[in-house]
Amino acid sequence: MKHDVTLFKTYPVREGQKIRIEDSKRSGDWEIMEVTENKMTLKCPISGKELTVDRFCFLVQELKNEEWPGQ
């Protein structure tokens, strides 16, 4: 039997990458400081706060020439 299937693929994040998270309790701008197989460490560019979380990023859109951190 055939079905419609939605595929999700984790994004291959890398250290030094600047990201913006939307629709999450971690919403905002972050820099990726460290990446392991299961975890990544994020740093807020404004407060300097760092947190280590399970890898969770999925690619939605890539923005070019964008202000970071956002207003």
Backbone atoms as SQL, in Angstrom:
CREATE TABLE atoms (id INTEGER PRIMARY KEY, chain TEXT, resi INTEGER, resn TEXT, atom TEXT, x REAL, y REAL, z REAL);
INSERT INTO atoms VALUES
  (1, 'A', 1, 'MET', 'N', 0.845, -1.173, 0.000),
  (2, 'A', 1, 'MET', 'CA', 0.000, 0.000, 0.000),
  (3, 'A', 1, 'MET', 'C', 0.897, 1.246, 0.000),
  (4, 'A', 2, 'LYS', 'N', 0.583, 2.207, -0.798),
  (5, 'A', 2, 'LYS', 'CA', 1.358, 3.441, -0.920),
  (6, 'A', 2, 'LYS', 'C', 0.805, 4.511, 0.006),
  (7, 'A', 3, 'HIS', 'N', 1.712, 5.348, 0.540),
  (8, 'A', 3, 'HIS', 'CA', 1.336, 6.429, 1.449),
  (9, 'A', 3, 'HIS', 'C', 2.161, 7.669, 1.151),
  (10, 'A', 4, 'ASP', 'N', 1.619, 8.799, 1.516),
  (11, 'A', 4, 'ASP', 'CA', 2.425, 10.021, 1.509),
  (12, 'A', 4, 'ASP', 'C', 3.341, 9.955, 2.721),
  (13, 'A', 5, 'VAL', 'N', 4.606, 10.264, 2.526),
  (14, 'A', 5, 'VAL', 'CA', 5.588, 10.188, 3.607),
  (15, 'A', 5, 'VAL', 'C', 6.343, 11.501, 3.670),
  (16, 'A', 6, 'THR', 'N', 6.460, 12.036, 4.858),
  (17, 'A', 6, 'THR', 'CA', 7.239, 13.250, 5.064),
  (18, 'A', 6, 'THR', 'C', 8.600, 12.852, 5.615),
  (19, 'A', 7, 'LEU', 'N', 9.669, 13.304, 4.962),
  (20, 'A', 7, 'LEU', 'CA', 11.032, 12.986, 5.387),
  (21, 'A', 7, 'LEU', 'C', 11.648, 14.170, 6.119),
  (22, 'A', 8, 'PHE', 'N', 12.302, 13.892, 7.233),
  (23, 'A', 8, 'PHE', 'CA', 13.060, 14.887, 7.972),
  (24, 'A', 8, 'PHE', 'C', 14.510, 14.440, 8.007),
  (25, 'A', 9, 'LYS', 'N', 15.400, 15.380, 7.861),
  (26, 'A', 9, 'LYS', 'CA', 16.822, 15.064, 7.850),
  (27, 'A', 9, 'LYS', 'C', 17.535, 16.053, 8.763),
  (28, 'A', 10, 'THR', 'N', 18.334, 15.550, 9.694),
  (29, 'A', 10, 'THR', 'CA', 19.078, 16.451, 10.562),
  (30, 'A', 10, 'THR', 'C', 20.095, 17.235, 9.753),
  (31, 'A', 11, 'TYR', 'N', 20.244, 18.482, 10.107),
  (32, 'A', 11, 'TYR', 'CA', 21.170, 19.349, 9.397),
  (33, 'A', 11, 'TYR', 'C', 22.584, 19.105, 9.918),
  (34, 'A', 12, 'PRO', 'N', 23.568, 19.012, 9.043),
  (35, 'A', 12, 'PRO', 'CA', 24.949, 18.758, 9.477),
  (36, 'A', 12, 'PRO', 'C', 25.602, 20.029, 10.024),
  (37, 'A', 13, 'VAL', 'N', 25.235, 20.401, 11.251),
  (38, 'A', 13, 'VAL', 'CA', 25.762, 21.626, 11.858),
  (39, 'A', 13, 'VAL', 'C', 27.265, 21.521, 12.034),
  (40, 'A', 14, 'ARG', 'N', 27.925, 22.686, 12.094),
  (41, 'A', 14, 'ARG', 'CA', 29.381, 22.704, 12.266),
  (42, 'A', 14, 'ARG', 'C', 29.767, 23.820, 13.240),
  (43, 'A', 15, 'GLU', 'N', 30.883, 23.631, 13.885),
  (44, 'A', 15, 'GLU', 'CA', 31.393, 24.623, 14.840),
  (45, 'A', 15, 'GLU', 'C', 31.628, 25.950, 14.139),
  (46, 'A', 16, 'GLY', 'N', 31.281, 27.044, 14.831),
  (47, 'A', 16, 'GLY', 'CA', 31.468, 28.383, 14.298),
  (48, 'A', 16, 'GLY', 'C', 30.273, 28.888, 13.511),
  (49, 'A', 17, 'GLN', 'N', 29.325, 28.009, 13.231),
  (50, 'A', 17, 'GLN', 'CA', 28.149, 28.392, 12.455),
  (51, 'A', 17, 'GLN', 'C', 27.245, 29.300, 13.292),
  (52, 'A', 18, 'LYS', 'N', 26.716, 30.326, 12.659),
  (53, 'A', 18, 'LYS', 'CA', 25.787, 31.248, 13.305),
  (54, 'A', 18, 'LYS', 'C', 24.389, 30.883, 12.838),
  (55, 'A', 19, 'ILE', 'N', 23.499, 30.625, 13.815),
  (56, 'A', 19, 'ILE', 'CA', 22.170, 30.132, 13.476),
  (57, 'A', 19, 'ILE', 'C', 21.088, 30.974, 14.149),
  (58, 'A', 20, 'ARG', 'N', 19.891, 30.893, 13.625),
  (59, 'A', 20, 'ARG', 'CA', 18.712, 31.515, 14.225),
  (60, 'A', 20, 'ARG', 'C', 17.659, 30.425, 14.376),
  (61, 'A', 21, 'ILE', 'N', 17.196, 30.222, 15.606),
  (62, 'A', 21, 'ILE', 'CA', 16.196, 29.199, 15.888),
  (63, 'A', 21, 'ILE', 'C', 14.845, 29.886, 16.053),
  (64, 'A', 22, 'GLU', 'N', 13.840, 29.362, 15.387),
  (65, 'A', 22, 'GLU', 'CA', 12.484, 29.889, 15.492),
  (66, 'A', 22, 'GLU', 'C', 11.570, 28.783, 16.004),
  (67, 'A', 23, 'ASP', 'N', 10.465, 29.180, 16.627),
  (68, 'A', 23, 'ASP', 'CA', 9.435, 28.241, 17.086),
  (69, 'A', 23, 'ASP', 'C', 9.967, 27.204, 18.065),
  (70, 'A', 24, 'SER', 'N', 10.726, 27.643, 19.054),
  (71, 'A', 24, 'SER', 'CA', 11.296, 26.724, 20.035),
  (72, 'A', 24, 'SER', 'C', 11.536, 27.476, 21.338),
  (73, 'A', 25, 'LYS', 'N', 11.677, 26.725, 22.424),
  (74, 'A', 25, 'LYS', 'CA', 12.029, 27.373, 23.692),
  (75, 'A', 25, 'LYS', 'C', 13.441, 27.952, 23.633),
  (76, 'A', 26, 'ARG', 'N', 14.228, 27.559, 22.642),
  (77, 'A', 26, 'ARG', 'CA', 15.576, 28.096, 22.435),
  (78, 'A', 26, 'ARG', 'C', 15.599, 29.167, 21.351),
  (79, 'A', 27, 'SER', 'N', 14.450, 29.755, 21.050),
  (80, 'A', 27, 'SER', 'CA', 14.362, 30.754, 19.970),
  (81, 'A', 27, 'SER', 'C', 15.393, 31.856, 20.151),
  (82, 'A', 28, 'GLY', 'N', 15.989, 32.271, 19.044),
  (83, 'A', 28, 'GLY', 'CA', 16.944, 33.367, 19.058),
  (84, 'A', 28, 'GLY', 'C', 18.180, 33.042, 18.252),
  (85, 'A', 29, 'ASP', 'N', 19.166, 33.925, 18.344),
  (86, 'A', 29, 'ASP', 'CA', 20.421, 33.764, 17.618),
  (87, 'A', 29, 'ASP', 'C', 21.444, 33.063, 18.505),
  (88, 'A', 30, 'TRP', 'N', 22.185, 32.141, 17.901),
  (89, 'A', 30, 'TRP', 'CA', 23.188, 31.353, 18.619),
  (90, 'A', 30, 'TRP', 'C', 24.387, 31.116, 17.707),
  (91, 'A', 31, 'GLU', 'N', 25.536, 30.921, 18.343),
  (92, 'A', 31, 'GLU', 'CA', 26.712, 30.444, 17.631),
  (93, 'A', 31, 'GLU', 'C', 26.979, 29.028, 18.108),
  (94, 'A', 32, 'ILE', 'N', 27.288, 28.135, 17.186),
  (95, 'A', 32, 'ILE', 'CA', 27.585, 26.754, 17.551),
  (96, 'A', 32, 'ILE', 'C', 29.060, 26.676, 17.926),
  (97, 'A', 33, 'MET', 'N', 29.313, 26.332, 19.184),
  (98, 'A', 33, 'MET', 'CA', 30.675, 26.320, 19.716),
  (99, 'A', 33, 'MET', 'C', 31.346, 24.947, 19.607),
  (100, 'A', 34, 'GLU', 'N', 30.555, 23.878, 19.779),
  (101, 'A', 34, 'GLU', 'CA', 31.109, 22.525, 19.743),
  (102, 'A', 34, 'GLU', 'C', 30.028, 21.568, 19.258),
  (103, 'A', 35, 'VAL', 'N', 30.445, 20.569, 18.487),
  (104, 'A', 35, 'VAL', 'CA', 29.509, 19.574, 17.972),
  (105, 'A', 35, 'VAL', 'C', 30.101, 18.187, 18.210),
  (106, 'A', 36, 'THR', 'N', 29.295, 17.311, 18.819),
  (107, 'A', 36, 'THR', 'CA', 29.674, 15.904, 18.942),
  (108, 'A', 36, 'THR', 'C', 28.611, 15.078, 18.234),
  (109, 'A', 37, 'GLU', 'N', 28.740, 13.780, 18.285),
  (110, 'A', 37, 'GLU', 'CA', 27.782, 12.909, 17.595),
  (111, 'A', 37, 'GLU', 'C', 26.348, 13.147, 18.081),
  (112, 'A', 38, 'ASN', 'N', 26.175, 13.389, 19.374),
  (113, 'A', 38, 'ASN', 'CA', 24.831, 13.511, 19.939),
  (114, 'A', 38, 'ASN', 'C', 24.498, 14.877, 20.531),
  (115, 'A', 39, 'LYS', 'N', 25.480, 15.701, 20.794),
  (116, 'A', 39, 'LYS', 'CA', 25.255, 16.977, 21.481),
  (117, 'A', 39, 'LYS', 'C', 25.869, 18.131, 20.699),
  (118, 'A', 40, 'MET', 'N', 25.422, 19.342, 21.031),
  (119, 'A', 40, 'MET', 'CA', 26.074, 20.547, 20.518),
  (120, 'A', 40, 'MET', 'C', 25.986, 21.622, 21.588),
  (121, 'A', 41, 'THR', 'N', 27.006, 22.477, 21.623),
  (122, 'A', 41, 'THR', 'CA', 27.045, 23.573, 22.570),
  (123, 'A', 41, 'THR', 'C', 26.762, 24.864, 21.823),
  (124, 'A', 42, 'LEU', 'N', 25.780, 25.612, 22.322),
  (125, 'A', 42, 'LEU', 'CA', 25.355, 26.873, 21.721),
  (126, 'A', 42, 'LEU', 'C', 25.768, 28.024, 22.606),
  (127, 'A', 43, 'LYS', 'N', 26.085, 29.182, 22.000),
  (128, 'A', 43, 'LYS', 'CA', 26.438, 30.379, 22.758),
  (129, 'A', 43, 'LYS', 'C', 25.617, 31.553, 22.245),
  (130, 'A', 44, 'CYS', 'N', 24.982, 32.264, 23.174),
  (131, 'A', 44, 'CYS', 'CA', 24.220, 33.456, 22.820),
  (132, 'A', 44, 'CYS', 'C', 25.197, 34.600, 22.558),
  (133, 'A', 45, 'PRO', 'N', 25.107, 35.290, 21.399),
  (134, 'A', 45, 'PRO', 'CA', 26.053, 36.368, 21.080),
  (135, 'A', 45, 'PRO', 'C', 25.821, 37.629, 21.900),
  (136, 'A', 46, 'ILE', 'N', 24.693, 37.730, 22.580),
  (137, 'A', 46, 'ILE', 'CA', 24.387, 38.922, 23.365),
  (138, 'A', 46, 'ILE', 'C', 24.744, 38.730, 24.838),
  (139, 'A', 47, 'SER', 'N', 24.252, 37.653, 25.453),
  (140, 'A', 47, 'SER', 'CA', 24.495, 37.422, 26.884),
  (141, 'A', 47, 'SER', 'C', 25.768, 36.633, 27.146),
  (142, 'A', 48, 'GLY', 'N', 26.249, 35.907, 26.130),
  (143, 'A', 48, 'GLY', 'CA', 27.413, 35.053, 26.315),
  (144, 'A', 48, 'GLY', 'C', 27.068, 33.710, 26.956),
  (145, 'A', 49, 'LYS', 'N', 25.793, 33.495, 27.274),
  (146, 'A', 49, 'LYS', 'CA', 25.356, 32.257, 27.904),
  (147, 'A', 49, 'LYS', 'C', 25.589, 31.084, 26.963),
  (148, 'A', 50, 'GLU', 'N', 26.102, 29.970, 27.513),
  (149, 'A', 50, 'GLU', 'CA', 26.310, 28.757, 26.734),
  (150, 'A', 50, 'GLU', 'C', 25.436, 27.646, 27.289),
  (151, 'A', 51, 'LEU', 'N', 24.935, 26.801, 26.400),
  (152, 'A', 51, 'LEU', 'CA', 24.218, 25.623, 26.841),
  (153, 'A', 51, 'LEU', 'C', 24.513, 24.470, 25.904),
  (154, 'A', 52, 'THR', 'N', 24.571, 23.279, 26.483),
  (155, 'A', 52, 'THR', 'CA', 24.810, 22.068, 25.714),
  (156, 'A', 52, 'THR', 'C', 23.496, 21.310, 25.626),
  (157, 'A', 53, 'VAL', 'N', 23.100, 20.973, 24.402),
  (158, 'A', 53, 'VAL', 'CA', 21.803, 20.350, 24.158),
  (159, 'A', 53, 'VAL', 'C', 21.962, 19.177, 23.191),
  (160, 'A', 54, 'ASP', 'N', 20.939, 18.327, 23.145),
  (161, 'A', 54, 'ASP', 'CA', 20.913, 17.278, 22.138),
  (162, 'A', 54, 'ASP', 'C', 20.841, 17.927, 20.760),
  (163, 'A', 55, 'ARG', 'N', 21.459, 17.304, 19.786),
  (164, 'A', 55, 'ARG', 'CA', 21.373, 17.838, 18.414),
  (165, 'A', 55, 'ARG', 'C', 19.934, 17.758, 17.954),
  (166, 'A', 56, 'PHE', 'N', 19.421, 18.853, 17.399),
  (167, 'A', 56, 'PHE', 'CA', 18.006, 18.929, 17.060),
  (168, 'A', 56, 'PHE', 'C', 17.715, 19.693, 15.785),
  (169, 'A', 57, 'CYS', 'N', 18.690, 20.300, 15.164),
  (170, 'A', 57, 'CYS', 'CA', 18.440, 21.218, 14.047),
  (171, 'A', 57, 'CYS', 'C', 18.011, 20.507, 12.772),
  (172, 'A', 58, 'PHE', 'N', 17.016, 21.093, 12.136),
  (173, 'A', 58, 'PHE', 'CA', 16.539, 20.647, 10.839),
  (174, 'A', 58, 'PHE', 'C', 16.543, 21.849, 9.922),
  (175, 'A', 59, 'LEU', 'N', 16.969, 21.681, 8.708),
  (176, 'A', 59, 'LEU', 'CA', 17.065, 22.788, 7.768),
  (177, 'A', 59, 'LEU', 'C', 15.682, 23.238, 7.322),
  (178, 'A', 60, 'VAL', 'N', 15.403, 24.517, 7.473),
  (179, 'A', 60, 'VAL', 'CA', 14.160, 25.097, 6.999),
  (180, 'A', 60, 'VAL', 'C', 14.454, 26.085, 5.882),
  (181, 'A', 61, 'GLN', 'N', 15.411, 26.984, 6.111),
  (182, 'A', 61, 'GLN', 'CA', 15.754, 27.995, 5.117),
  (183, 'A', 61, 'GLN', 'C', 17.157, 28.496, 5.414),
  (184, 'A', 62, 'GLU', 'N', 17.913, 28.773, 4.393),
  (185, 'A', 62, 'GLU', 'CA', 19.219, 29.396, 4.550),
  (186, 'A', 62, 'GLU', 'C', 19.109, 30.844, 4.105),
  (187, 'A', 63, 'LEU', 'N', 19.563, 31.754, 4.943),
  (188, 'A', 63, 'LEU', 'CA', 19.484, 33.185, 4.641),
  (189, 'A', 63, 'LEU', 'C', 20.871, 33.697, 4.282),
  (190, 'A', 64, 'LYS', 'N', 20.966, 34.498, 3.268),
  (191, 'A', 64, 'LYS', 'CA', 22.231, 35.102, 2.836),
  (192, 'A', 64, 'LYS', 'C', 22.228, 36.593, 3.145),
  (193, 'A', 65, 'ASN', 'N', 23.385, 37.087, 3.561),
  (194, 'A', 65, 'ASN', 'CA', 23.555, 38.521, 3.801),
  (195, 'A', 65, 'ASN', 'C', 22.550, 39.054, 4.822),
  (196, 'A', 66, 'GLU', 'N', 22.353, 38.324, 5.922),
  (197, 'A', 66, 'GLU', 'CA', 21.356, 38.623, 6.937),
  (198, 'A', 66, 'GLU', 'C', 22.007, 39.243, 8.173),
  (199, 'A', 67, 'GLU', 'N', 21.364, 40.227, 8.798),
  (200, 'A', 67, 'GLU', 'CA', 21.852, 40.791, 10.058),
  (201, 'A', 67, 'GLU', 'C', 21.900, 39.698, 11.119),
  (202, 'A', 68, 'TRP', 'N', 23.005, 39.625, 11.871),
  (203, 'A', 68, 'TRP', 'CA', 23.121, 38.652, 12.952),
  (204, 'A', 68, 'TRP', 'C', 23.990, 39.237, 14.026),
  (205, 'A', 69, 'PRO', 'N', 23.599, 39.274, 15.289),
  (206, 'A', 69, 'PRO', 'CA', 22.300, 38.837, 15.766),
  (207, 'A', 69, 'PRO', 'C', 21.183, 39.749, 15.286),
  (208, 'A', 70, 'GLY', 'N', 19.982, 39.173, 15.251),
  (209, 'A', 70, 'GLY', 'CA', 18.817, 39.909, 14.751),
  (210, 'A', 70, 'GLY', 'C', 18.363, 40.979, 15.717),
  (211, 'A', 71, 'GLN', 'N', 17.528, 41.846, 15.228),
  (212, 'A', 71, 'GLN', 'CA', 17.038, 42.959, 16.035),
  (213, 'A', 71, 'GLN', 'C', 15.904, 42.562, 16.913);
